Amino acid sequence: MLAAVFAPQYLKHKVFTIPEFFEKRYGLETRVLLTFYFLAMIILTKTSVSLYSGSRVLADLTGWDFQALMWGSASSPPSIPSPGVWLPSSIQMPSRLSF
């Protein structure tokens, strides 16, 4: 239903994202505000669901304390570096994919 209403507007204005549409309609300030709002909502909703469900599964499977698993999994991702940090400099990553 929403796609039938909004898709023609997006195509007419040649925009690809909701914040881009809001910028064309209301200005740059609205786009920046909406972008930060969407970013915060995505991070908060997805992170909370992932932390809860992952900790619940581990607690049920292992019998460990649920609260300890929640805090441990919440604090561990910032301390884990990305895989690119561990690659030796002799391994060259492709700059682009070819099909």
N, C-alpha and C positions, 0 to 999 in steps of 0.2 A: 504494500500500500504506500509506504513512504517512498520507495524507489520510484513508483509511478509519478509521484508528486515532485520529488526533488531531482531526479535524473535529468529531465528536460531542462531544468534551470541550470544545472551544472554544465550540460552540453552547450546551452545557449551562451553562457558566460565564459566558456572554455576554462573551467577550473577543475582540479582533480581532487582537492581535499576540502573539508568543511572550513578549516581556518582560512584557506585561500579565498573561498567564497565570501566569508565574512569580511575579509580585508577589502575585497572589491566593493562590497555593499556598505560597510560601516567604517572602514579605515584600518590603518596599521595597528593602532592601539588595541582594537578589538581582536585582531588576529593574534597578537602576542598574548593577550590575556586569555583567550580561548585555548591557545596552544598550551600554555602552562597549566590551565585547568584540566584539559584532557590528559596531559602528561601525569599530573598528580593523581587523577582518578584511575588511570591505567595502572600506575605503579602501586597505589594503595590497594586496589581490588585484586589484582593478580598476585601480588606478593602475599597478601593476607591469606588468600585461598590456598596458595602453594605451601606456605608455611604450616597452616593448620592441617591440610590433608596429608602432607608428607610426614609431619610429626605424629599424626594420629596413626598412620599405617605403621611407622616404625615402632611406636609405643605398643601397638597391638601385636605386632610380630615378635618383638624382642622382650617386652615386659619392662622396658626402661621407663623412667619418669617422663611423662608427657611434657611438663613445663621445661625440664632440662633440655629435651630435644628441641622444643620451640626456640629457646634462647640460643642453643648451640647452632641450629641451622640458620637462625637470623644473623648471627655474628660471624659465621664462617665464610660466606661468599665474598665479603670485601677483602678477606685475607688470602684468597686464592687467586693467583695471577692468571692471566689469560694464557692459553696454550702457546701463543706466539712468543711469549717470553722464554719458554723452555726450548724452542727450536735452535739447533746449532746454526751459526752464521753460514755454514757451508750449504745448507738446504735453501734453495731458492723457491720462494712461493710464486706461483704464476701471477702475473700482473693483470691478466684478463683471461677469460674463458673463451675457447673457440669451439664452435659446434660444427 
